[in-house]
Amino acid sequence: MPRIAYFGPQGTFTEQAASAFAREDDELVPVETVPLAFAAVRSGATDFCCVPVENSVEGAVPATMDALVRDEPLVAVAEHVLPVHFSVLVRPGTAEIRTVASHPHALAQVREWLAAHLPDATPIATTSTAAAAVAVLNGDFDAAVSAPVAVTHYPLSEYATEVADVRDARTRFLLLRRPGALPEPTGADRTSVVVTTPNRVGVLAELLTELALRGINLTGLESRPTKGKLGEYRFYIDLEGHVAEPQVGDALAALHRHSREIRFLGSYPKADHEPAPMSNAEFTAATDWVDGVRKGERG
Ligand SMILES: O=C(O)C(=O)C[C@]1(C(=O)O)C=C[C@@H](O)C=C1
């Protein structure tokens, strides 16, 4: 029975994403933090982990970015995108709200709402939106900014619902496991890699040119410090296509040539299922022609 560790506890957005990934017999295992979700897979305690990776309002989730490059590699095999708006939960009968707790990514997405509706409440960071709900239940804080589903797990009341500074906000989640057979290409895939480049003029432009030359669409570019020297960065690159496709494989080989370090983070079907705008046919015809020339079969 496959086990999926997810960034919990029960009632997080990540639990909803994990349920969307899960098949009938899969067991969902809540853990307290993103690094613990990765550790569960690396230790063999679970087969997969489900973590948030990026939000359309607040951007990349730093804990996930860091866990992706640390220790033994894990690769993404699927992604899921959820609409994100929040419920503000309180203990039944709460008269005054002086503290409001949540995950920092969630607090950042309701900053304006809090300023307008709870200007005197102090925002407090918790490990997750559901951990905030648990803390409110325990009497530690007055209100939690939580996933709407949290109210089905914890006996709290809804002080407000549909809370969000930006309508139609979305968060993307990944399902990761230890490297193994890759998901089959579907024609609508995403490939993720992280590269560390030598510190020289134009190196990032060279990386991006390798993609552009092959007609590969970039869907994400994020930089994070290497945590070594000041000014040294890693680049997280998301692109459309699957490593099994000739031009994507060729582009990754080119990125490898330009990089000091490169880590493959997976090729997996895109949640929107929109076909990647590139032509494998032209690329395959070109490599076939070179093969023919090498074999002395073509002029
Ligand atoms: O705490 C949760 O409920 C999460 O799943 C984490 C998380 C995040 O890290 O971005 C997920 C989606 C929302 O954007 C807010 C918080």
The ligand as an ORCA input file, in Angstrom:
! r2SCAN-3c Opt
* xyz 0 1
  O      -0.239     25.501      5.276
  C      -0.874     25.039      4.314
  O      -2.089     24.822      4.309
  C      -0.136     24.701      3.113
  O      -0.467     23.770      2.452
  C       1.021     25.593      2.765
  C       0.726     26.730      1.822
  C       2.051     27.283      1.219
  O       3.127     26.890      1.640
  O       1.982     28.112      0.305
  C      -0.065     26.247      0.708
  C      -0.964     26.982      0.069
  C      -1.284     28.356      0.488
  O      -0.687     29.202     -0.494
  C      -0.746     28.692      1.807
  C       0.095     27.859      2.491
*
